[in-house]
Amino acid sequence: MQNEYLAKESLFLKSFRTAAVFNPLSEIIISGFGILFLVLSLLEASLGLFNSGSQKTFSFFADIVFFNSTHAAFTLVLLFFLPEFKLWRKSNQFLTKSFNLDILFVFFSLAILGTVGGYTKKFDINLALISIPLFLFLNKFIFILLESNHALGQQYGISLLINQSSSNQEMNIKSEKREKFIFKIFRASFFALLLVNIIIYDEGFQLNSWQTLIRFIQMTITIILILNSFFYNKDIVLRKIIFLSRNLTYLLIFNSHIAKYALFANHGIEYVVLTFAVIKNSNANKIEKNKVYKMLVLFSAVWLVATLPAYFLFKKFVTAEMFYVTLFFMNVGAMFHYWLDRVMFRMRNENTRHLIAPLLGNTFQKINLK
């Protein structure tokens, strides 16, 4: 029995290593938008093409048009309507009461923190306890840190999936270990860049020695991360360089509104592509897949209706109370999504490797779910 299990595991890993993670169009979409945001950020930074109002505009575009906010609804659809994820929920005893009560407590605590901070800042409510600058700083930093960590984690996962589509995995082992190490440093330096940005940057684009030093460190690590692509097998070198070049955009967050939101816009686009790849590779029949697509539209529409009042475009129609409720809903949804997405695609979990990982490639040996 154990030998049979190991044989299946070996076959699975072999198929995992030879799979093409995206079809050409999907990968072009992901990498193309990454390049587009880099070019627009460079134009904004060098030519001053956008005024101060563009920050709010691009925030809205990143969240709604490019799915950074709305893709949270996609996660729920996959979890409850795709057969592989239904099995995954059962195998992981996903709905155990005590565990989920702890998780919900954290979600609601963080959501209240973010809502009170946003509520205070948006409507200038003068409550001594919650209008302390330190509180607002912590609120902003915690939420940006969680959101950025979530987006960077997905980016790293896609980079590794591109590695798996190479025809020579033996050649890529050392390069992948280096990439993992470099990416850890890259993530830490990115958070340092964000921290300095939040402390020093408010409305203007002033530079100082700390910003310059941290951005130089970030630039060096980014270049090293991209240069590491040349050590991979030649069939994926160009794809890796194009994909990882999006990290150059984030060096411009002091000089470009677009660069500040490009990470989240890229994240939303990546997630949409991954969602459709997962549905396409599912063992679900045509009727089940059509139901999933309909649920994607329905859940996204509900999410939009529930969250649009939080955006500046609708400010004149929104009362303070409506904004408060909307922001709380968004924060609960965001916290739940960050946690759930991490659990759903954690490949160190055996059940996840067997049930979910095959959905991320086109040539896996499918598992019989009947």
Secondary structure as UniProt FT lines:
FT   HELIX           2..18
FT   HELIX           24..47
FT   TURN            52..53
FT   HELIX           54..60
FT   HELIX           61..65
FT   TURN            68..70
FT   HELIX           71..81
FT   HELIX           83..91
FT   TURN            92..95
FT   HELIX           97..123
FT   TURN            128..130
FT   HELIX           133..164
FT   HELIX           169..200
FT   HELIX           209..227
FT   HELIX           228..231
FT   HELIX           234..244
FT   HELIX           245..252
FT   TURN            253..255
FT   HELIX           257..281
FT   HELIX           286..307
FT   HELIX           308..310
FT   HELIX           312..317
FT   HELIX           320..344
FT   TURN            347..348
FT   HELIX           350..355
FT   HELIX           357..360
//
